[in-house]
Structure formats: structure tokens, C-alpha cells
Amino acid sequence: MHLPVEDELDFDQENNNQDNNIELDIPSLSEHMDISQQTVNYFVVAEALSHDCIPNASKPYHTFSSFTTVFHIANKSSLGMTVDEAAMLFGVPDLCPAIWEFLQHVQNNMNYDVLGDRTQNFNCPLALLFDHIQVWYKLHVQQFLYYIDERVDAPQTLRAFPPSPHQPHGLYDTVVISPGCGYIVVQLKLVFHPMNANSLTAYIQCFYIISQ
């Protein structure tokens, strides 16, 4: 459920993939950006944040990276709502116990494994210390070019939109991730910030590939 994921730079390709408008929300961030041919390097931003080079950046950081991938979300969330409201809107009835389990693993410095669906008890074992969460509809990811070392590819946008009159089933992008050994195919269902928690979190739904 966790994509290890503040944001200081808002990069949005909402309606036109050719429109790479870059908005600097925090002036001090500009000196840490590396822009080449309209492509922003989020790895540079994540590196600056990880070394506390941007003292006025809000936390948790909205830009962070692993060795191969950097994640970025917008400075402002798309929605604010209760956990129960989000569970109903995005169709994830086990959201509350999933958050509880995740936070228990974080508290104990344990990795949170990607699990299957919870089929029995959707109630939280214990009450959460918060009731509201911030929700984002988009998550930007960036990687290095496969054949050219040290050059970044253009950021790609992953979407997690709830059902609406125009999208009755919602719009949830599918990605391939590697949580440990091997790869799994998952659908991004929800990107959110649990209030009072120092982390940005994603709820994902696993697809199980079976032979026909």
C-alpha cells in the first residue's frame, strides 16, 4: 500500500502533454532545479530536500526518490475528507484497517508488504489518531533514460480519479512495481496524506496474473 512518497514544484500535464509549464511555488527552490529542453529533473529537487537545502519547504516532502525513480505530487491537495468518505468515494472499503496496519509497520520500522484484498473484517483494530486525510488525484514519476546514463526522461503522470458522471468507474492508472523480489502489476487507487503522520501514502490494488 505504500509508495515511499511535498512539494515545492508543481508540474502538471493535465490536458496537453506538449504543454510543459513549470510553476515555482517556493522561490528558493529554483536554484536547485536542473531544467534541460523543458524537462525538469526531480532527482535534483529530491536530493536538495533530502539534505535540508530548502529550509522553508513544508513537510512531509512532496518530492522524494529511490535509486531509480523519483515521485512528486502537487503543492495543494485535490480534496480533503474523512477516511470513511474516501473509502466510499474511491471504492476501498478496507482503507481504515489498511492505514492502521501501515502506520503500525512504520512505527516499528518495518517494511509494509503489498498484500491481497481483505475479505473479512474491514473495521479498524484500534481507532486511528486522525479522522481526515488529504487526497491527490495525480502522482508524477520520473526515471532515467534507459540507454543514456545520467539523463532523465520526461515525468509521467499517474492518475487516481474517483467515479464521476464523466468517468462512472473512475480513472485509475496501472503500473508495474517491484516491492522486493520480482515485479507485480498494480492499480493506483488513492494517493493521500494521513493527518498527523509524517508520510505520503498510496493505496494500490494488486492484479494476480494466472495462466489460462
N, C-alpha and C positions, 0 to 999 in steps of 0.2 A: 504494500500500500504506500510505501514511502519512496519518493524520488528525492534523495538527499538534497532540496531547493530553497533582494529588496531593491530595491531597485532604484536606480538612480537615473537610468536611461530608459526612455520609453520608445521602443521600436515597434511600429505597428504596420503590418501589411494587410490591413483589413479588407479592402476591396480591390486593390490593384497591386499585383506582385511586382510591377515595374516601378511603383512609387515607393522609394526608399527614403522617406522623410525621417530625419533624425532630430529628436527633441531632447535638449539637455535640461533636465529638471533641476539638477543641482550644479551650479556654475563650477564648483571646484572639481567636478568630475572630468571636465573637458581635457585637462592636462594628462589624464590617464587613458585617453582613448587613442586607438590606432585605427584610422579610417583610410582605406585604400579603395578607390573606384566605387565609392558609395557603400562599401561593406564595412560595417563596424565590427571590431574584434572584441567580443565579450570576454574572451580569455584575459585580455589586459585589464578590463574592468574588474573581473573576479579576483585577479591577482592583487590589484590595488586594495580591494576591500579586505581580502584575507590578511593583509599586512597593516590594516588600520591606517591606510594612507588617506582616507577620506573621513575625517573625524565627524563631519556633520551628517553622515549617512545614517538613515534610520535602520533599526533592526527589528526582526531578523533581516539579513541582507536578501535582496530580491535577485541578485546575480551571484552565482557560485558555480564552481566547476569540479569535475572529476578529472582524471588524467586525459580522457578523450573527448569529453562533452561538457559544454557549459550551458547552464539553464538561466533563463531570465523571464521575469514577469513584470507587468506594468507597475508604475508607482502607485496608482489608485486601483483598488479592487473593483470588480464589476458589481458585486452585491454584498450586502451584509444581512445575515439572517441567523435564526437559531439552528442548532444541529438537527432538530426534528424537522424543521421546514426544509432544510437542504436534503435530508434523507428522502422526503416525499417528492420534492421538485425534481431531483436528479435520479430518482428510482434506485436508491441504495438503502434498503431497509435496515441493513446491519451497520450503518455508518457509526452510530454511537459506540457499540462494542468494538468496532474496528479501531476507532480513535483511542479508546481506553487501552486496548492491547498494545497499540503502537506506542503510546506515552509510557506504558509500563516498561517496554523494551528500552526506550530512550533513557528513562530514569536509571535503569540497571546497566546502561552502556552495552546493550545487546543489539545485534542486527535484527531487523524485523523481516522475517522471511515472507515472500509472496505466497499467500495461502489461497485455498479454494473458497467457494461460497460457504457461508454459514447457513446451515439448513434447519437449525433447531431454534436456539434462543437468540432473539435479536435485542434483548434487553441488556443494558449495561450492567456488568457485575457490581460495580460501585458507581456512585454519581461522579460525573466529570466536575472539574473545578471551574468550568466555564459553561456558558449556555450558547453564546454566539460565536460565529465564525465569519471570516471574510472570504469571499469566493471570487476567483478569477475565471474568465471564460477562455483565456488563451495562455499558452506557455510557449516561449521561444527557446529553441535549442540550436546549438551551433557546434560543428565539429571541424576538424582539419581536413583539407583535401586529401584524398586517398593517395594520389600519385605525386603530390607536391608537398614535401615536408615543410612545416612551419608556415604554411599558408592556410588561412581559414576559408571555409566555404560560407556562402550566404546563410544567415539564420533562417531556420524553418519554423513555421508556426503550427503548433498543435492546438486543437480546439476541443472544448468540452462545453457545449451549449445544451441547456435543458430543453425539454419539449416546448414547442410554441405553436401558434396557428400555422406558421410557415414551415416549421420542422416538427411534425407531430411526434416523431420518435427521438427528437433531439439530434445533435450533431457531435459525435464522439469519435475522434481520430484514433486510429490503431497504429501501434508502434511495436518494434521488436526490441526487447531489453535483455540485458544479461545481469541478473541479480547475484549470480555466483558462477557456478559451473553450467555451461550451456546457455541456450537462449530460449526465451518464451515470447509468445505473441500476446499482447495485452491491449485493452481499450482504455483510453484515458477518460474517466468518468467525472472526476472532480478535482480541482486544484484549490486549496484553501489554506488559511492560516488559523489554527486553533488559538483563540484568545488566551493570554497568559502563558503561552508556550513559545519557546524561542526557536521555532522551526516553521518552515513552509512545507506543506504536505500534499501528496496526491493520492487519491483513491483510484486504483486501477482494477479492471476486471480481466481475469485470465481466460484465454482461449486454449482448450485442450485439443491437440491435433490427434485424430485417431485414423487408423487405416480403414479403408472401405473394403 
